[in-house]
């Protein structure tokens, strides 16, 4: 399950990064900032939920 979440998060991040580079014409640094600003909170929340569920199940 954890690997699936990591892959899913990575796909979302790369998708937003590519969109920023190609469609919005942002620089690399701006594209990274854009990706984190759009999916960063979701990445942290899924990581936190995954970690808490693993701690509770052990």
C-alpha positions as CSV (number, residue, x, y, z in Angstrom):
1,X,0.0,0.0,0.0
2,X,2.8,2.4,0.9
3,X,4.5,1.9,-2.5
4,X,1.2,2.7,-4.2
5,X,0.8,5.9,-2.3
6,X,4.4,6.9,-3.1
7,X,3.9,6.2,-6.8
8,X,0.6,8.1,-6.8
9,X,2.1,11.1,-5.1
10,X,5.1,11.1,-7.5
11,X,2.8,11.0,-10.5
12,X,0.7,13.9,-9.2
13,X,3.9,16.0,-8.5
14,X,5.5,15.3,-11.9
15,X,2.2,16.0,-13.6
16,X,1.9,19.4,-12.0
17,X,5.6,20.1,-12.6
18,X,5.3,19.3,-16.3
19,X,2.1,21.4,-16.6
20,X,4.0,24.4,-15.1
21,X,7.0,23.9,-17.4
22,X,5.1,23.2,-20.7
23,X,1.7,25.0,-20.4
24,X,2.7,27.9,-18.2
25,X,6.3,28.4,-19.4
26,X,7.7,28.6,-15.9
27,X,11.4,28.2,-15.0
28,X,12.5,25.0,-13.2
29,X,12.5,26.7,-9.8
30,X,9.0,28.3,-10.4
31,X,7.7,24.9,-11.7
32,X,8.8,23.1,-8.5
33,X,7.2,25.8,-6.4
34,X,4.0,25.6,-8.4
35,X,4.0,21.8,-8.0
36,X,4.5,22.0,-4.3
37,X,1.9,24.7,-3.9
38,X,-0.8,22.7,-5.7
39,X,-0.1,19.2,-4.4
40,X,2.2,19.7,-1.5
41,X,-0.5,19.7,1.2
42,X,-2.0,16.5,-0.2
43,X,1.4,14.8,-0.2
44,X,1.9,15.7,3.4
45,X,-1.6,14.6,4.4
46,X,-1.4,11.2,2.7
47,X,2.1,10.6,4.2
48,X,0.8,11.5,7.7
49,X,-2.3,9.3,7.4
50,X,-0.2,6.4,6.1
51,X,2.2,6.7,8.9
52,X,-0.5,7.0,11.6
53,X,-2.3,4.0,10.2
54,X,0.9,1.9,10.3
55,X,1.6,2.9,13.9
56,X,-2.0,2.1,15.0
57,X,-2.0,-1.3,13.2
58,X,1.3,-2.5,14.8
